[in-house]
Amino acid sequence: MSEYQYYDFRAIDRPLTSSQRAELGKISTRAEISSTSFTNFYTFGDFKGNPVALVERYFDAFLYLANWGTRELMFRVPLARAPAARVLCSYLSNRVQTAAWFRVRRAHVVFGFLSDDEEEDWEERWRRRAGFDGPGSIGPADGRRARPLFGVAAARPGRRRRPRT
């Protein structure tokens, strides 16, 4: 059986600039990089970047899948939209690489969820899931479903708010 690792980073709150995309290109020359995503898979070898650091600096969502059963999901949300500190401390650890964790970085909170449940049919199950682009994709990065959580402007696309007089 060959190795398979899938990395999917998404920028939801704001698109990546051309200089940010160039910086990401230095981490992996094989990755598919756009203004809203950084996606890569490996069949041999490992990703050279640090997913937590990349989410803290560039992205709002991250998904990692490996064929041996490891799955990791991360979200970065504005601090103002994060649950109260007492809720975070009650239910999540502040140590990265535990089952569920969080850490505050500047004006954001990064949440991480990790599972190491080894299953034989993980890839087939991901293929059957509706709403995903492929085995493990986060899905569309246009932000419509993420607006309330990630703090994207509340106005609908194409609508402008009228100034108060």
Buried (B, 14 or more C-beta within 10 A) or exposed (E): EEEBBBBBBBBBBEBBEEEBBEBBEEBBEEBEBEEBBBBBBBEEEEBEBEBBEBBBEBBBBBBBBBBEEBBBBBBBBBEEEBBEEEEBEEEBBEEBEEEEBBBEBEEBBBBBBBEEEEEEEBBEEBEEEEEBEEBBBBBBBEBEEBBEBBBBEEEEEEEEEEEEE
